Amino acid sequence: MKDIILKAENISKQYRLGQVGTGTLSHDLNRWWHEIRGKENPYLKIGDINDRSVKGNSDYVWALQDINFEVERGEVLGIIGKNGAGKSTLLKILSKVTAPTTGSIKSRGRIASLLEVGTGFNPELTGKENIFLNGAILGMTKKEITSKLEEIVEFSGCERYIDTPVKRYSSGMTVRLAFAVAAFLEPEILVVDEVLAVGDAEFQKKAIGKMQDISKGQGRTVLFVSHNMAAVKSLCTKGIVLENGLIKYNGSVEQALDIYNSQNKLTESKICWSSAEAPGNEKAIIKSINVFSKSGFNYIEEDVFVEVFYENLIEEQVLNVSISIFDDKENYLIASPNLNRQKLKKGTFKSVCKLNKNTFNTGKYFFSILLVGNNFELIVKLESIVSIEFKEEGTKRGNFFDTWSGALRPYFDWSNSEV
């Protein structure tokens, strides 16, 4: 018999564009008038789907529509989709930060959420005081929190600053402490949004290991949203793909990843972060990554460009971007570091790597991005963060068509002469 710990039934969330809340006083009165007469909310019958690429015909938009799924105890559910697909809205509803327009959430046990940097923290209180505050919100006694305090502080790596107000923490320190609090105060359900990308590579590895321990060793449930497909693949046991506020797929994580990757067949493969969510630490952050070609990967005889925008947060720092490329079987193909030696002032910078035409074969390729600081310190490591795909059509080279043998198909210079 299934041990269902969380169930979403017919969840929908409607917003009115350009408004705080869901409408005006006249709309609220109209809803009230329908309600007292026992009639349905009239605004549930209108509204566009959550598609940012089209203008739409209504002031109302459905951020989520008819979301149904169940999560068993001990499962790790990965929720993936493009930016704006409705992932964060869904997690806020599951965490009871916001209420659904229609539908209901049924859960058994405490839910701890890590939705954005500093969620649930009072910036005026110290790190230690915030640990006790969050524990109290979860319904724990002071004695229970005290028994976990040492583990939380040690895992977060913030021991030196634990008696300092949180407002003086960097975004990386804040998310370290927030994750430690959420993970060690033993909620039955842990909800984690993309916020882990703010941490450095070492902390991300620790956090993923801790979530695996929580689910496998302690039988607790994790809901995980990330654009890091390698992390989703290694951590999650099931996957949900959201597209335009609707569930496109709910099932095995392998199939979910295949469907998600198939959504990214664009003229460019791009990902952007807000400043609060950008991966990095107090020294530097990555703001966006863009991989593109002139025709959108329709022809292998075109150059491919990788653009990385990043922000330097301290003076006199040397920053270098490096890319690594993998095929769809996770074979490591090539790497290219940018060996810059220039010390940078504070500000935003762009590094561009040109991959010469006739490098790639037909098929899918994944790009990992590294950002390295002074003394080769690893600041950000994003594994398989963007992908591109070359199809067989359009790959003509002389009289040769279609796929060649090998992971790459570079066009080397040949010469012919009579001897």
FENZI-V153483 format. One record per backbone hydrogen bond with DSSP energy under -0.5 kcal/mol. NH is the residue of the N-H (numbers start at 1). CO is the residue of the C=O. E is the energy in kcal/mol with one decimal. If there is no record, write none. Layout:
nh: [NH:NH]
co: [CO:CO]
e: [E:E]
//
This chain:
nh: [4:5:6:7:8:9:9:10:11:12:13:15:16:17:17:19:21:28:29:30:31:32:33:34:35:36:37:38:39:44:45:46:48:50:50:51:52:54:61:62:63:63:64:65:67:68:69:71:73:75:77:77:78:78:79:79:80:80:85:90:91:92:93:94:95:96:97:98:101:102:104:106:107:108:109:112:114:119:121:123:125:127:127:128:130:131:132:133:134:135:136:137:138:139:140:145:146:147:148:148:149:149:150:152:153:154:155:156:157:158:161:162:162:164:166:167:168:169:174:175:176:177:178:179:180:181:182:183:184:185:186:187:188:189:190:191:191:192:192:193:196:197:198:199:204:205:206:207:208:209:210:211:212:213:214:215:216:217:217:218:219:220:221:222:223:224:224:225:226:229:229:230:232:233:234:235:236:237:238:239:240:241:242:242:243:245:246:248:248:249:251:253:256:257:258:259:260:261:262:263:263:264:265:266:269:270:271:273:277:278:280:280:281:285:286:287:287:288:289:290:291:292:293:294:302:304:305:306:307:307:308:309:310:311:312:313:313:314:316:317:319:320:322:323:324:325:326:327:328:330:333:333:334:336:338:339:340:344:347:349:351:353:355:355:356:358:361:363:365:366:367:368:369:370:371:372:373:376:377:379:379:380:382:383:385:385:386:388:390:391:391:395:397:400:402:409:411:412]
co: [2:71:71:106:69:7:104:8:67:102:64:61:21:15:59:16:19:24:25:26:27:28:29:30:31:32:33:35:34:41:42:43:60:62:244:49:50:51:15:48:13:61:13:245:11:66:8:6:3:72:75:222:76:238:77:224:78:240:82:86:87:88:89:90:91:93:92:92:12:12:9:7:105:5:107:189:191:116:118:121:122:161:164:162:126:127:128:129:130:131:132:133:134:136:135:141:142:143:144:145:145:146:146:148:149:150:151:152:153:153:158:158:159:161:125:123:165:166:170:171:172:173:174:175:176:177:178:179:180:181:183:182:110:110:221:112:189:190:223:114:193:194:195:196:200:201:202:203:204:205:206:207:208:209:210:211:212:212:213:213:215:214:188:75:190:77:222:192:79:227:384:383:228:229:230:231:232:76:76:251:78:249:80:240:246:85:243:241:246:241:239:237:252:253:254:255:256:257:258:259:260:261:262:264:291:268:289:287:274:274:197:198:284:311:279:285:309:309:271:307:269:305:267:303:299:355:292:353:290:305:351:288:349:285:347:283:311:283:344:344:317:372:370:336:368:334:366:331:364:327:325:331:325:323:321:337:338:317:312:310:308:306:304:353:354:300:407:390:388:326:386:324:382:322:380:320:377:373:374:371:377:371:369:381:367:382:367:365:363:297:389:392:400:397:392:359:358:410]
e: [-0.9:-2.4:-1.6:-2.6:-2.8:-0.5:-2.5:-0.5:-2.4:-2.0:-1.8:-2.7:-0.9:-0.6:-3.3:-1.7:-0.6:-2.3:-2.5:-2.1:-2.4:-2.5:-2.5:-2.0:-2.5:-2.5:-0.8:-1.9:-3.2:-1.6:-1.0:-0.8:-2.3:-0.6:-1.1:-2.0:-0.5:-1.0:-2.7:-3.0:-1.7:-0.9:-1.5:-2.4:-2.4:-0.6:-1.5:-2.7:-2.5:-1.9:-0.6:-2.7:-0.6:-2.7:-0.5:-2.7:-0.6:-2.8:-1.9:-2.2:-2.1:-2.3:-1.8:-2.6:-2.2:-1.1:-2.8:-1.2:-2.0:-1.7:-1.9:-2.6:-0.5:-2.1:-0.5:-2.6:-2.7:-2.3:-2.3:-0.7:-1.6:-0.5:-1.1:-2.5:-2.2:-1.6:-1.8:-2.1:-2.7:-2.2:-2.2:-2.0:-1.7:-1.4:-2.6:-2.2:-2.6:-1.7:-0.7:-1.2:-1.0:-0.6:-0.6:-2.3:-2.4:-2.3:-2.5:-2.2:-1.4:-0.9:-1.3:-0.5:-1.0:-2.2:-2.6:-2.2:-1.9:-2.2:-2.4:-2.2:-1.8:-2.3:-2.6:-2.5:-2.2:-2.5:-2.4:-2.7:-2.5:-1.5:-0.6:-0.6:-0.8:-2.3:-2.9:-3.0:-0.5:-0.5:-3.0:-2.8:-1.1:-2.5:-2.1:-1.3:-2.5:-2.0:-2.0:-3.1:-2.5:-2.2:-2.3:-2.3:-2.2:-2.0:-2.5:-2.1:-2.8:-0.6:-1.3:-1.3:-0.7:-2.5:-2.5:-2.2:-2.8:-3.0:-0.5:-2.6:-0.6:-1.2:-0.6:-0.7:-2.0:-2.5:-2.1:-2.0:-2.4:-2.6:-1.7:-3.0:-2.9:-2.4:-2.8:-0.6:-2.7:-1.8:-1.6:-3.0:-0.7:-1.3:-2.4:-0.6:-2.0:-2.2:-1.8:-2.3:-2.6:-2.8:-1.7:-0.9:-0.9:-1.3:-0.8:-1.9:-2.9:-0.6:-2.4:-2.4:-0.6:-1.4:-0.7:-0.6:-2.3:-1.7:-2.5:-0.5:-2.6:-1.5:-2.5:-2.6:-2.1:-2.3:-1.0:-0.5:-0.5:-2.6:-3.0:-2.5:-3.3:-0.5:-2.5:-2.4:-2.5:-2.8:-3.1:-2.8:-0.5:-0.7:-0.7:-1.5:-0.6:-2.6:-2.2:-2.0:-2.1:-2.9:-2.6:-1.7:-0.8:-1.9:-2.8:-0.6:-1.0:-2.7:-1.9:-0.8:-2.1:-2.7:-1.8:-3.2:-2.3:-2.5:-3.6:-0.6:-0.7:-3.1:-0.8:-3.1:-2.7:-2.7:-3.0:-2.9:-2.2:-2.7:-2.4:-3.0:-3.1:-1.2:-1.4:-2.6:-0.6:-1.7:-3.0:-0.6:-1.5:-0.6:-1.2:-2.3:-2.7:-0.7:-0.5:-1.3:-2.7:-2.3:-0.6:-1.8:-0.6:-0.9]
//
